[in-house]
Amino acid sequence: MTWCEAIIAQGAPNNQTLALAAVAPTSLTTRTGHGKPKITHAMQLCANDNVNDCYILPAGFSDPNGIPIECSSLYGAVTGFAPAEAELASPIEVPENCQLAIYAVNETAAASQCFVWLMLEYPGAGPFQPVTKTKPVVRRAWEHGAALVSNTVANSTAINDLQPGRTYQWAGIGNGAINGATAGFVGPIFVGLAANLTAGAEFFVPLINAGGYMVGGGPSFVDFARCGIKSPVFAGGQPLNTRAVGFTAEQPQAQLELAVDKVFP
């Protein structure tokens, strides 16, 4: 069992190489006390097609060209991304208390909102485990409950029907839409668990539009097992509290998937 935390960074480069800023409550500085983390996932999302080069440069990194972010996609109401592409083939270990500079390169004179999402895995003890497909899965409708104020994290509608006597694990999220399921969201949106379920980690994952809203279709779900994302295990009989943050003023909704130890009496 490990301890996993996300980093979300944002900026609007305009004919420049721009250092992106952290979106609160995440931080560009790695934690201390949990061991040296590895960057296991990285993805860049941009509003326009003029940012296709993003990279990470940890403080003290010997190569000034940095670490490439391979997964790059547009975001918008008719777009999606390939979630499994965000997993790094070779995770990069970085020091504790290390500043991670994240750069986005725009070679055109047009400002474009750009987001980068990273997942870091710390070796210290925590509630995070690999998600396997050996357990049955159940669904819950996820609602944010209000318009999502841009880049300000807010609590989503609590899920209060997890059954006591059962053990759950968040296994995926997807089929995103705006309230009423009439269209995709302009996004991007990141959904996370409350800190009491993550041992204090700021754990967020990107939400993806339902495939029917995407031009040409595409993946509709961020499946944690396929993407190599670890997540917490927790007992039923308690509220499942989630949070969301994103560059949108819409009210998002989605389907949430939970692995459970048993589905019959």
C-alpha positions in Angstrom: 0.0 0.0 0.0 1.3 3.4 -1.0 0.5 7.1 -0.9 -0.5 8.8 -4.2 -1.0 12.5 -4.9 -1.8 14.6 -8.0 -0.4 17.8 -9.3 -2.5 20.1 -11.5 -0.8 23.1 -13.2 -2.3 25.7 -15.4 -1.3 28.7 -17.5 -1.9 30.5 -20.8 1.3 30.7 -22.9 1.4 33.2 -25.7 4.3 32.9 -28.2 6.6 31.8 -25.3 7.7 28.9 -23.1 5.7 29.4 -19.9 6.1 28.0 -16.4 2.7 26.8 -15.3 1.3 27.6 -11.9 -0.1 25.0 -9.5 -3.9 24.9 -9.1 -4.7 24.8 -5.4 -4.9 22.7 -3.4 -2.1 20.8 -5.3 1.5 21.9 -5.1 4.5 21.8 -7.4 6.7 20.9 -4.5 7.0 17.2 -3.7 6.1 16.1 -0.1 8.4 15.0 2.6 7.9 12.2 5.0 6.5 9.7 2.5 9.8 8.7 0.8 11.0 9.6 -2.7 8.1 9.8 -5.1 7.9 8.6 -8.7 6.1 10.5 -11.4 3.9 7.8 -12.8 1.4 9.7 -15.0 1.5 12.9 -17.0 -1.0 14.5 -19.3 -1.3 17.9 -21.1 -4.7 19.4 -22.1 -5.0 22.6 -24.1 -7.9 24.6 -25.4 -6.3 25.1 -28.8 -4.0 23.2 -31.1 -0.9 25.5 -30.6 0.5 23.8 -27.5 2.0 20.4 -28.3 5.2 20.5 -26.3 5.1 20.3 -22.5 7.8 19.1 -20.2 8.7 18.7 -16.5 12.0 20.0 -15.1 12.6 19.0 -11.5 15.0 21.2 -9.4 18.5 19.7 -9.6 17.7 17.6 -12.7 20.9 17.1 -14.6 19.4 17.4 -18.1 18.1 20.9 -18.7 15.7 19.7 -21.4 13.6 18.0 -18.8 11.1 15.1 -18.9 8.7 15.0 -21.8 4.9 14.8 -21.3 3.9 12.3 -24.0 0.1 12.5 -23.6 -1.2 15.6 -25.2 -4.9 16.4 -26.1 -7.3 19.2 -26.8 -10.1 19.8 -24.3 -13.6 21.0 -25.0 -17.2 20.0 -25.2 -16.6 17.7 -28.3 -13.2 16.3 -27.4 -11.7 13.6 -25.2 -8.3 12.0 -24.5 -6.8 8.5 -24.3 -6.5 8.0 -20.5 -4.1 5.0 -20.7 -1.6 7.1 -22.6 -0.9 9.2 -19.5 0.9 6.4 -17.8 4.6 6.7 -18.1 6.4 3.6 -19.4 9.3 4.5 -17.1 8.3 6.3 -13.9 10.7 9.0 -12.9 11.9 9.1 -9.3 12.4 12.6 -7.9 13.6 13.8 -4.5 11.4 14.8 -1.5 10.8 18.5 -1.1 11.7 19.0 -4.8 10.2 21.9 -6.9 8.8 20.6 -10.2 8.8 23.2 -12.9 6.3 22.4 -15.6 6.6 24.3 -18.9 4.3 24.6 -21.9 5.6 25.8 -25.2 3.4 27.9 -27.6 5.1 29.1 -30.8 2.2 31.2 -32.0 0.9 34.6 -31.0 -2.3 33.3 -29.5 -2.8 32.7 -25.8 -4.1 29.2 -25.0 -5.3 27.8 -21.7 -3.2 24.8 -20.9 -3.4 22.3 -18.1 -1.0 19.6 -17.0 -2.0 16.7 -14.7 0.6 14.6 -12.9 0.2 11.6 -10.6 3.0 10.9 -8.1 3.4 7.7 -6.1 5.2 7.8 -2.8 6.5 4.5 -1.3 5.3 5.4 2.2 2.4 3.7 3.9 -1.0 4.8 2.7 -4.5 3.5 1.7 -3.7 3.3 -2.1 -3.7 -0.1 -3.8 -3.7 -1.3 -7.4 -7.2 -1.6 -8.9 -7.7 -5.1 -10.2 -10.6 -6.6 -12.1 -10.9 -9.6 -9.7 -13.7 -7.9 -7.8 -17.2 -7.0 -9.0 -17.9 -3.3 -9.7 -20.9 -1.2 -8.9 -21.9 2.3 -10.1 -22.9 5.5 -8.5 -24.2 8.6 -10.2 -21.7 11.5 -9.5 -22.9 15.1 -9.4 -21.0 18.2 -8.5 -24.3 19.7 -7.3 -23.5 23.3 -8.5 -21.7 25.2 -11.1 -18.0 24.5 -10.9 -16.2 27.8 -10.2 -13.2 28.0 -12.5 -10.0 26.7 -10.8 -11.5 26.8 -7.3 -11.9 23.4 -5.7 -15.3 22.7 -4.2 -17.1 19.8 -2.5 -19.3 17.7 -4.7 -22.6 16.0 -3.8 -21.9 13.4 -1.1 -22.8 9.8 -1.9 -24.5 8.3 1.1 -25.5 4.8 0.1 -22.3 2.8 0.4 -23.4 -0.4 2.2 -22.0 -1.2 5.6 -20.1 -4.5 6.0 -18.5 -4.0 2.5 -15.1 -2.7 1.4 -15.0 -0.4 -1.6 -12.3 1.0 -3.9 -12.7 3.8 -6.4 -12.1 2.1 -9.7 -12.9 4.7 -12.4 -14.9 7.6 -13.5 -16.3 8.8 -16.9 -19.2 9.4 -19.2 -18.9 13.0 -18.2 -21.5 15.6 -19.2 -23.1 18.9 -18.1 -26.1 18.7 -15.8 -29.0 17.2 -17.6 -26.7 15.1 -19.8 -27.3 17.4 -22.8 -23.7 18.0 -23.9 -20.1 17.5 -23.0 -18.4 19.9 -20.7 -15.9 22.5 -22.0 -13.6 21.4 -19.1 -11.1 20.4 -18.1 -12.4 19.0 -14.9 -10.6 17.0 -12.2 -12.4 14.9 -9.6 -10.9 14.0 -6.3 -11.6 12.3 -3.0 -11.9 14.1 0.4 -8.7 14.0 2.3 -10.1 11.8 5.1 -10.2 8.9 2.5 -6.7 9.5 1.2 -4.6 9.9 4.4 -4.3 13.6 3.5 -3.2 13.2 -0.2 -4.6 15.6 -2.7 -5.8 12.9 -5.1 -7.5 14.1 -8.3 -8.0 12.4 -11.7 -9.2 14.0 -14.9 -12.8 13.5 -16.0 -13.6 12.6 -19.6 -16.6 13.4 -21.7 -19.0 10.6 -22.7 -17.9 9.3 -26.1 -21.2 10.2 -27.7 -20.3 13.9 -27.3 -16.9 13.6 -28.9 -16.3 14.2 -32.6 -15.3 10.8 -33.9 -16.1 9.1 -30.6 -13.4 8.0 -28.2 -12.8 6.5 -24.8 -15.6 7.4 -22.3 -14.0 6.2 -19.0 -10.9 6.7 -17.0 -10.5 3.1 -16.0 -8.0 3.0 -13.1 -6.9 -0.6 -13.8 -6.2 0.1 -17.4 -4.5 3.3 -16.7 -2.3 2.0 -13.8 -3.8 4.4 -11.3 -3.9 3.3 -7.7 -6.7 4.4 -5.4 -7.8 4.2 -1.8 -9.6 1.3 -0.2 -12.3 2.2 2.4 -15.2 0.8 4.3 -18.8 1.2 3.4 -21.4 2.6 5.7 -19.9 6.1 5.5 -20.3 9.1 3.2 -18.2 9.0 0.0 -17.2 12.7 -0.2 -15.6 13.9 -3.4 -14.4 17.3 -4.7 -13.9 18.8 -8.1 -11.8 21.6 -9.7 -11.7 22.8 -13.2 -11.6 25.6 -15.8 -15.4 25.8 -16.4 -18.5 27.4 -15.0 -20.7 24.4 -15.8 -22.3 21.9 -13.4 -20.7 18.5 -14.3 -22.0 15.0 -13.8 -20.5 11.6 -14.4 -20.6 7.9 -13.7 -18.4 6.7 -10.8 -17.2 3.1 -10.6 -16.4 1.3 -7.4 -14.9 -2.1 -6.9 -16.5 -4.0 -4.0 -15.6 -7.1 -2.1 -19.1 -8.7 -2.5 -22.4 -7.9 -4.2 -24.6 -10.7 -2.9 -25.5 -11.5 0.7 
